[in-house]
Amino acid sequence: MAELICVTQRSLCSDDFLERIRRLAQAKPQAMLLREKDLGEADYEVLAREVQERCAPWGVRLVVRRYVGVARRLGLRQVHLSMAELRQAEPGTLTELQVGVSIHSVEEAMEAQSLGAAYLVAGHIYATDCKKELAPRGLEFLREVCRTVHVPVFAIGGVTAERVAELLECGAAGCCVMSGAMQCSSPQEYLVNIITKLDNVNRK
């Protein structure tokens, strides 16, 4: 079944961030990836606990970025890393965790898989305000990554409800949304529209 991962970036959010998280969680995406690259581990953990409290009632799993210790202290089984962080991880230190990795080339996808990644986030696929200075990698890139690896691949970058079908046709296991989720006026409605498209493809 195709899944939706909601990625956070509170600097994009003009209203109350935790209230937005609650409203997004009500739409029941499969996961909430707490990105927040600017936070040190202690501050990140405080925020992660607050986000977890708002996700748990709706069955939305929290995915911690980078801070493996935070994931363990919160009783979580998933952590998301960059390629550099995965390369630096000591052998055997992540064995009990499902590790997701952001990749930007087919070569990185192959390397991440060989290093034990459980899933990949590939991007950016379409033009997006978050990466204005970089050209999108496009659907052929996504298709090639999905053909090359056997772990699930999630598309990120410019994802909309109207684009869901073509992403899944490339072999993606689902998609990630960030800018839209953080900036839209109706968070729950925004995610429900995407989830509905995913469900329609799942039923075919």
Salt bridges, closest charged atoms under 4 A:
GLU3 OE1 - ARG61 NH2 3.22
ASP15 OD1 - ARG20 NE 3.02
GLU19 OE2 - ARG22 NH2 2.51
GLU36 OE1 - ARG10 NH1 2.71
ASP38 OD2 - ARG10 NH2 2.79
GLU41 OE2 - ARG73 NH2 2.96
GLU45 OE2 - ARG49 NH2 2.85
GLU45 OE1 - ARG73 NH2 2.81
GLU85 OE2 - ARG65 NH2 3.60
GLU96 OE2 - ARG72 NE 2.40
GLU108 OE1 - HIS104 ND1 3.72
GLU111 OE2 - ARG87 NE 2.88
GLU140 OE1 - ARG143 NH1 2.81
GLU140 OE2 - ARG147 NH2 3.24
GLU144 OE1 - ARG147 NH2 2.52
